[in-house]
Each structure stands twice: as structure tokens, then as C-alpha cells.
Amino acid sequence: MAFHILVRLAGAGVLLWACGLVREIRWLAAGMFLLAAAGLITIPFSLIALKQRLRELEKGELNEARKY
């Protein structure tokens, strides 16, 4: 999960860096900015899923699965 977040942040960073290089071509810079923002949208959902999964493990889902 942490790797996923790091990859998303790195990808957004590269896109924003490239966006700064192509400021003369406004539509391309805007597209890169939108792609960077879209790539970051998944991070909060990933953190919510991780929190839910940890809560499930704390409740003993793993112990219940061992019974079978």
C-alpha cells in the first residue's frame, strides 16, 4: 500500500515537473496537470481501505479463518 502511494506521488511529481517544462504549450501543460491531479485521487481511497482492513484484522478475522 505504501509503495502504491509512493508510486502515485512520484508519477504526479514527474508530471508536474514536465508541466513546468512545456508552459509554452498551454493545452499540454493543462493536460499534464489534470493527469497528475487524477493520479492523486486514489490515495485517500487507498488509505480508507487500509484502515478498514486493519480494523477487520483487529477484530479477529484472521483467527476465525484459521478455524477452517
C-alpha positions as CSV (number, residue, x, y, z in Angstrom):
1,M,0.0,0.0,0.0
2,A,2.8,2.4,0.9
3,F,4.5,1.5,-2.4
4,H,1.3,2.3,-4.3
5,I,1.2,5.8,-2.6
6,L,4.9,6.4,-3.3
7,V,4.5,5.5,-7.0
8,R,1.4,7.8,-7.3
9,L,3.3,10.7,-5.7
10,A,6.4,10.1,-7.9
11,G,4.3,10.0,-11.0
12,A,2.4,13.2,-10.1
13,G,5.8,14.8,-9.3
14,V,7.2,13.9,-12.7
15,L,4.1,15.1,-14.5
16,L,4.2,18.4,-12.6
17,W,7.9,18.8,-13.4
18,A,7.2,18.2,-17.1
19,C,4.2,20.6,-16.9
20,G,6.7,23.3,-16.0
21,L,8.9,22.5,-18.9
22,V,6.1,22.8,-21.5
23,R,4.5,26.1,-20.3
24,E,4.6,27.4,-23.9
25,I,2.1,24.7,-25.0
26,R,-0.8,25.5,-22.6
27,W,-3.1,22.7,-23.6
28,L,-0.3,20.1,-23.0
29,A,0.6,21.7,-19.6
30,A,-3.1,21.7,-18.6
31,G,-3.4,18.1,-19.6
32,M,-0.4,17.1,-17.6
33,F,-1.7,18.9,-14.6
34,L,-5.0,17.2,-14.9
35,L,-3.4,13.8,-15.2
36,A,-1.3,14.5,-12.1
37,A,-4.3,15.5,-10.1
38,A,-6.3,12.5,-11.3
39,G,-3.5,10.2,-10.3
40,L,-3.6,11.5,-6.7
41,I,-7.3,10.9,-6.3
42,T,-6.8,7.3,-5.5
43,I,-4.6,7.9,-2.5
44,P,-7.3,8.8,0.1
45,F,-9.4,5.8,-1.0
46,S,-6.4,3.5,-0.6
47,L,-5.8,4.8,2.9
48,I,-9.5,4.3,3.8
49,A,-9.3,0.7,2.5
50,L,-6.2,0.1,4.5
51,K,-7.8,1.4,7.7
52,Q,-10.8,-0.8,7.2
53,R,-8.7,-3.9,6.6
54,L,-6.6,-3.2,9.7
55,R,-9.8,-2.9,11.7
56,E,-11.0,-6.2,10.3
57,L,-7.8,-7.9,11.3
58,E,-8.0,-6.5,14.8
59,K,-11.5,-8.0,15.2
60,G,-10.1,-11.4,14.7
61,E,-10.9,-12.2,11.1
62,L,-7.5,-13.9,10.9
63,N,-8.2,-16.1,13.9
64,E,-11.6,-17.0,12.5
65,A,-10.1,-18.0,9.2
66,R,-7.7,-20.4,10.9
67,K,-10.6,-22.4,12.3
68,Y,-11.5,-23.6,8.8
